[in-house]
Amino acid sequence: MSVEPSADATEYGAVALPEIRVEWPQALAPTLRDSVVDAHSLDREELVAALPGLWRAVDAALDLAGPGSLVVESVRHDAYEGWQVAALPRYDLDGRVRPRERGDGTQHAAPQLRDRRALVGALVDAVAERPCLDLRDALQMLDVFAGTFPPGLDAVCRRLLGHELRHGIAAGLAPLQEALDRRAPGGVSTLCFRESAVGSRKAKGDPATDNEDTAGALTGPSGVLRCAVFDGVTGDGDGSGGAAARAALEQAVRRWRLEEAAVAGGAPPSRPGELIAELDAAVGRATATGSAAAVLATVRPDGTASVVSVGDTEAWLIRPLRAPAGEIPYTAWKLTPAHTVYAERLRVTADTEGEESQLVSFLGGGTARWAHRTFRVAPGDLLLLASDGATEPERDRWFGAVLAELTAQLDASGRPTAPALAAALVQRAEALGGWDNATALVCAVGEAKD
């Protein structure tokens, strides 16, 4: 193929780059975002379960076109044909496709960083309220909106970016996909463990008011576990946040007892919105100035579970990972979003900085937003409810990775994993500076007891 300038080429420049036009020999399916948002050919809640088909298609595309051939728009889906990957092969300056480096044919090509970023961008772009701008924007939205995105999507994207995937994407993601799809073959039982401490930089010398976090759990005769963490918020440190948190917990316990009686009588449980309204009213009666963030969870003997949250308290599910030797044998994903000024701004623009801790929704007169998520648990799971002090982030490190590594270390130490994890998270908060009170409630899920 000869290399000739086009008739309308501009005058000489120091750098010359060709214009390459790509023509596809077959029809293209809609982009993944168009498929989910506009065509509704793929339900956003079913996205994670459908990913194994995408991984196989990506592996096949990289085998043909070579690593580094994916962009966000490469990921496509059609209601009838399923997944499609529109790979863009690498080109030489003469316009011909550059031959890919072929291995021995026994394994798939490992994706390049460009491919990984494209896949993460496409997945987040498909479920977010607005188009995803870049990788930084995708990771921010995964952290803030995890509870409204499909469960486990944050773990999927982090593994895409952080795992070596040297045997291809389908093989590298298979252990996580199995964990995400795991269900309890029979019933489950639960035990709860709690740890709480005052952050040293927040302590003012009054044990009665220093720690404004509170937590509780109740398992009734039906075997249903109900638990919660409340993080009190005080403007001037007068202890009103503690009063708000305690009032919320007292009301929650009353509601739990009523629900347990209702279960015995065959009545349905209260709706999440009704529960939040009751807690909000209880806080309003207890204090005129204090408020509280809250996260409440319910785990039923059949393995179904739910979580409702308001503010910046968090819930995480930690699950054993059946991974090859040498890998951390746990994974984790977030179940709750944040209701902060930062989150509200991130909904509309990627150009967002600061105010990560300023709440826009809370118990005590401000429950404009609350979140509810249903999910399933399996024996071996750990369900974490925590105040924001216990989930203090580390620079450039995802908290889900912290949880997985810490759980694996505690498990290997021979200590009871669930109570040790609750204690370790509180100790970690102090080691990171003790800027806030830290409360961690860990529910260990086991097999059903006879």
C-alpha positions in Angstrom: 0.0 0.0 0.0 1.5 3.4 -1.0 1.4 6.3 1.3 0.2 9.5 -0.4 -1.2 12.8 1.0 -4.8 13.5 0.4 -5.9 16.2 -2.1 -7.0 18.5 0.7 -4.0 18.0 3.0 -2.8 21.0 4.9 0.7 22.3 4.3 3.8 20.7 5.8 4.0 20.1 9.5 6.6 18.6 11.8 4.4 15.8 12.8 2.2 13.9 10.3 -0.6 11.6 11.4 -2.9 9.7 9.1 -6.7 9.8 9.2 -8.1 6.3 9.4 -11.7 5.5 8.6 -13.1 2.3 10.1 -15.9 0.5 8.3 -17.6 -2.4 10.1 -18.7 -5.4 7.9 -21.6 -6.1 10.2 -24.3 -4.1 12.0 -23.3 -2.6 15.4 -25.4 -3.2 18.4 -26.2 -0.2 20.7 -23.5 0.9 23.1 -23.9 -0.6 26.6 -25.2 2.7 28.0 -27.8 3.0 25.1 -28.8 -0.6 25.7 -29.4 -0.1 29.4 -30.6 3.5 29.5 -32.5 4.0 26.2 -33.4 0.6 24.7 -33.8 -1.2 28.1 -32.6 -4.4 26.4 -30.5 -5.1 29.5 -31.8 -4.4 33.0 -29.2 -2.5 35.0 -29.9 -4.7 38.1 -29.1 -7.8 35.9 -25.9 -6.3 34.5 -23.4 -8.0 36.9 -25.1 -11.4 36.5 -24.8 -11.0 32.7 -21.1 -10.2 32.7 -19.6 -13.7 32.1 -20.9 -13.5 28.5 -19.2 -10.1 28.1 -15.9 -11.5 29.4 -15.9 -14.3 26.8 -16.6 -11.9 24.0 -13.8 -9.6 25.2 -11.3 -12.4 25.3 -12.3 -13.4 21.8 -11.9 -9.8 20.6 -8.5 -9.4 22.1 -7.4 -12.7 20.6 -8.3 -11.4 17.2 -7.4 -7.7 17.4 -4.7 -7.8 20.1 -4.5 -6.1 23.5 -5.0 -2.4 23.5 -7.9 -2.4 21.0 -10.8 -1.5 23.3 -12.5 1.9 23.9 -15.6 2.6 26.0 -17.8 2.4 22.9 -16.4 -1.0 22.1 -18.8 -2.6 24.6 -22.2 -3.2 23.0 -25.3 -5.2 23.7 -28.4 -6.2 21.8 -31.5 -7.7 23.3 -31.6 -10.5 20.7 -27.9 -11.1 19.7 -26.4 -10.4 23.2 -22.9 -9.0 23.7 -20.9 -7.5 21.0 -17.3 -6.1 21.2 -16.3 -3.7 18.5 -12.5 -3.9 18.8 -10.3 -1.3 17.1 -7.1 -3.0 15.9 -3.8 -1.2 16.1 -2.7 0.3 12.7 0.7 1.0 11.1 1.4 4.3 9.4 0.5 2.7 6.0 -3.1 2.0 7.2 -2.7 -1.7 7.5 -3.6 -3.7 10.6 -0.6 -4.4 12.7 -0.2 -8.1 13.3 -0.8 -9.0 16.9 1.8 -11.0 18.9 0.4 -14.5 19.1 1.2 -16.8 22.0 1.1 -20.6 21.9 -2.7 -20.7 21.5 -3.3 -22.2 24.9 -4.5 -19.1 26.7 -6.2 -15.8 26.0 -4.3 -12.5 25.7 -4.0 -10.4 28.8 -5.7 -7.0 28.5 -3.7 -3.8 28.5 -4.4 -1.0 30.9 -6.3 0.8 28.1 -8.6 -2.2 27.7 -9.3 -2.4 31.5 -10.1 1.3 31.7 -12.4 1.1 28.7 -14.3 -1.8 30.3 -14.6 0.0 33.6 -15.8 3.2 31.9 -18.4 1.3 29.9 -19.8 -0.5 32.9 -20.1 2.6 35.0 -21.4 4.6 32.1 -24.2 2.1 31.7 -25.6 2.5 35.2 -24.8 6.1 36.2 -27.3 8.9 36.0 -25.0 10.9 33.7 -22.4 9.8 31.2 -19.1 8.8 32.7 -16.2 11.2 31.9 -13.1 9.2 32.5 -11.6 6.6 34.9 -11.3 9.0 37.8 -14.9 9.9 37.4 -15.9 6.2 37.2 -14.0 5.4 40.5 -15.6 8.3 42.2 -19.1 7.3 41.2 -18.4 3.7 42.2 -17.4 4.8 45.7 -20.2 7.3 46.2 -23.1 5.5 44.5 -22.2 1.9 45.1 -25.5 1.3 47.0 -27.6 2.4 44.0 -25.4 0.6 41.4 -25.8 -3.1 40.9 -24.4 -4.9 43.9 -20.8 -6.0 43.4 -20.0 -3.7 40.4 -17.4 -1.9 42.5 -15.7 -5.2 43.2 -15.8 -6.2 39.5 -14.3 -2.9 38.4 -11.6 -3.0 41.0 -10.6 -6.5 40.0 -10.5 -5.5 36.4 -8.0 -2.7 37.2 -6.0 -4.5 39.8 -5.7 -8.2 38.9 -3.1 -9.3 36.4 -5.6 -11.3 34.3 -2.8 -13.1 32.5 -5.0 -15.9 31.4 -7.7 -13.6 30.0 -10.5 -11.7 31.6 -13.0 -14.6 31.8 -10.6 -16.7 33.8 -9.4 -13.8 36.0 -12.9 -12.7 36.9 -14.4 -16.2 37.4 -13.6 -16.5 41.1 -15.3 -13.1 41.8 -18.3 -13.9 39.5 -18.8 -17.2 41.4 -18.8 -15.3 44.7 -21.2 -12.7 43.4 -23.6 -15.4 42.3 -23.3 -17.6 45.4 -26.4 -18.4 47.3 -27.1 -20.2 50.6 -28.1 -23.8 49.7 -30.2 -24.0 52.9 -31.0 -21.5 55.7 -28.6 -19.3 57.6 -27.9 -18.3 61.1 -26.3 -15.1 62.4 -24.2 -13.7 65.2 -23.4 -10.0 65.8 -20.3 -8.4 67.3 -19.8 -4.7 68.0 -16.9 -2.4 68.9 -16.9 1.3 69.4 -14.4 3.9 70.5 -14.0 7.7 70.8 -11.5 9.2 68.4 -8.6 10.7 70.3 -8.8 14.0 68.4 -12.5 14.2 68.9 -12.6 13.4 72.7 -13.3 16.4 75.0 -13.1 14.6 78.3 -16.7 13.9 78.9 -17.4 10.1 78.7 -21.1 10.8 78.7 -21.1 12.8 75.5 -17.8 12.0 73.7 -19.0 9.0 71.7 -22.1 9.9 69.8 -22.2 6.6 67.9 -24.5 3.8 69.0 -25.4 0.4 67.7 -27.7 -2.5 68.5 -29.0 -5.9 67.2 -32.0 -8.1 67.9 -32.7 -11.7 66.8 -36.2 -12.8 67.6 -37.8 -16.2 67.9 -38.4 -16.1 64.1 -34.7 -16.2 63.6 -34.7 -12.8 61.8 -31.7 -10.6 62.7 -32.2 -6.8 62.8 -29.3 -4.6 63.5 -28.3 -0.9 63.1 -25.5 1.7 63.6 -26.4 5.3 64.2 -23.8 8.1 64.0 -24.8 11.2 65.9 -24.1 14.6 64.4 -23.6 17.6 66.7 -22.9 21.1 65.5 -21.1 22.5 68.6 -20.3 19.3 70.5 -23.0 19.6 73.1 -23.9 16.0 73.0 -27.1 16.4 71.1 -25.9 14.1 68.4 -25.6 11.3 70.9 -29.1 12.0 72.1 -30.3 11.8 68.5 -28.5 8.5 67.9 -29.8 6.9 71.2 -33.3 8.1 70.4 -33.1 6.5 66.9 -31.8 3.2 68.3 -34.6 3.1 71.0 -37.2 3.6 68.3 -35.6 1.0 66.1 -35.7 -1.6 68.8 -39.4 -0.8 69.5 -40.1 -1.2 65.8 -38.1 -4.5 65.7 -40.1 -5.9 68.5 -43.4 -4.9 66.8 -42.2 -6.5 63.5 -41.2 -9.7 65.3 -44.8 -9.9 66.7 -46.1 -9.1 63.3 -44.1 -12.0 61.8 -45.6 -14.3 64.3 -49.1 -13.1 63.3 -48.4 -13.4 59.6 -48.3 -9.6 58.9 -45.8 -8.1 56.5 -42.9 -6.0 57.8 -42.9 -2.2 57.7 -41.7 -0.5 54.5 -38.3 1.1 54.5 -39.8 4.6 54.1 -42.1 4.1 57.0 -39.1 3.0 59.2 -37.1 6.1 58.2 -40.0 8.4 58.9 -40.4 6.8 62.4 -36.8 7.2 63.2 -36.7 10.8 61.9 -39.7 11.7 64.1 -38.1 10.0 67.2 -35.0 12.1 66.7 -37.0 15.2 66.3 -38.8 14.6 69.6 -35.5 13.9 71.5 -33.5 16.9 70.4 -34.0 20.2 68.5 -30.3 20.5 67.4 -28.9 17.0 67.1 -29.2 14.6 64.1 -27.9 11.2 63.1 -26.8 9.2 60.1 -28.1 5.6 60.1 -27.7 2.2 58.5 -30.0 -0.7 59.4 -30.0 -4.2 58.1 -32.3 -7.2 58.2 -31.1 -10.8 57.6 -33.7 -13.6 57.4 -33.2 -17.3 57.9 -33.7 -18.1 54.3 -30.7 -15.9 53.3 -32.6 -12.9 52.0 -31.4 -9.6 53.4 -31.9 -5.9 53.1 -30.3 -2.7 54.2 -31.6 0.9 54.5 -29.4 3.9 55.0 -29.4 7.7 55.3 -26.3 9.9 55.6 -22.8 8.6 55.3 -22.9 5.4 57.4 -22.0 2.4 55.4 -22.8 -1.3 54.9 -20.4 -3.8 53.2 -20.7 -7.5 52.4 -17.4 -9.5 52.8 -17.4 -12.9 51.2 -14.9 -15.8 50.9 -13.3 -15.9 47.5 -12.5 -19.3 46.0 -9.4 -18.0 44.3 -6.1 -19.7 43.3 -3.3 -20.0 45.9 -1.5 -16.8 46.6 -4.5 -14.5 46.2 -6.4 -12.9 49.0 -9.2 -15.3 49.8 -11.9 -12.7 50.4 -13.7 -10.0 48.4 -16.0 -7.2 49.5 -18.5 -4.8 48.0 -20.4 -1.8 49.3 -24.1 -1.8 49.8 -24.9 1.8 50.6 -24.5 5.2 48.8 -23.5 8.5 50.4 -25.9 11.3 51.0 -23.5 14.3 51.0 -23.0 17.6 49.3 -20.2 16.0 47.3 -22.5 13.2 46.2 -25.2 15.6 45.0 -22.7 17.5 43.0 -21.2 14.3 41.5 -24.7 13.4 40.2 -24.4 16.3 37.7 -20.7 16.9 37.1 -17.4 15.1 37.4 -15.8 18.5 38.4 -16.5 18.0 42.1 -14.2 18.6 45.1 -14.6 18.8 48.9 -17.6 18.6 51.3 -17.5 14.8 51.4 -18.7 14.8 55.0 -21.4 17.5 54.8 -24.7 15.6 54.9 -27.7 16.5 52.8 -29.9 13.8 54.3 -30.1 12.6 57.9 -32.4 11.7 60.8 -33.7 14.8 62.5 -35.4 16.9 59.9 -33.5 16.1 56.8 -34.4 12.7 55.3 -34.8 14.0 51.7 -32.9 11.0 50.4 -32.6 7.5 51.8 -31.5 4.2 50.1 -32.8 0.7 50.3 -31.1 -2.4 48.9 -32.0 -6.1 49.0 -29.4 -8.8 48.5 -28.7 -12.4 49.6 -26.2 -13.8 52.1 -24.4 -17.1 52.3 -22.6 -19.0 55.0 -19.2 -17.6 55.5 -20.3 -14.0 54.8 -19.6 -11.0 57.1 -22.0 -8.1 57.0 -20.4 -4.9 58.2 -22.4 -1.9 59.4 -20.2 1.1 60.3 -20.0 4.7 61.1 -17.9 6.8 58.8 -15.1 6.9 61.4 -14.6 3.2 61.0 -14.4 3.3 57.2 -11.9 6.1 57.1 -10.3 5.9 53.7 -6.6 5.5 53.0 -4.9 7.5 50.3 -5.2 5.7 46.9 -6.6 2.6 48.5 -10.1 1.2 48.1 -11.7 0.3 51.4 -13.1 -2.9 49.9 -9.5 -4.1 49.4 -8.7 -3.1 53.0 -11.6 -5.2 54.3 -10.6 -8.2 52.2 -7.0 -8.1 53.3 -7.7 -7.4 56.9 -10.3 -10.2 57.0 -7.8 -12.7 55.5 -5.1 -11.7 58.0 -7.5 -12.2 61.0 -8.8 -15.5 59.6 -5.2 -16.8 59.2 -4.4 -15.7 62.8 -6.8 -18.2 64.3 -8.9 -15.6 66.1 -12.7 -15.4 65.7 -12.9 -13.4 62.5 -16.1 -11.4 63.0 -15.3 -9.9 66.5 -11.7 -9.5 65.6 -12.7 -7.5 62.5 -14.9 -5.2 64.5 -12.1 -4.5 66.9 -9.5 -4.1 64.1 -11.6 -1.5 62.3 -11.9 0.6 65.4 -8.2 0.3 66.1 -7.4 1.2 62.5 -9.5 4.3 62.8 -7.3 5.5 65.7 -4.1 4.5 63.9 -5.2 6.7 61.0 -5.4 9.7 63.3 -8.4 9.3 65.6 -10.3 12.1 63.8 -13.8 10.7 64.5 -15.7 8.2 66.7 -15.6 4.7 65.2 -18.2 2.0 65.5 -18.2 -1.3 63.7 -21.0 -4.0 63.9 -20.1 -7.2 62.2 -22.6 -9.9 61.6 -21.2 -13.4 60.9 -23.4 -15.6 58.7 -23.3 -19.3 59.2 -25.3 -22.3 58.2 -28.7 -22.8 59.7 -28.7 -24.4 63.1 -30.8 -27.5 63.7 
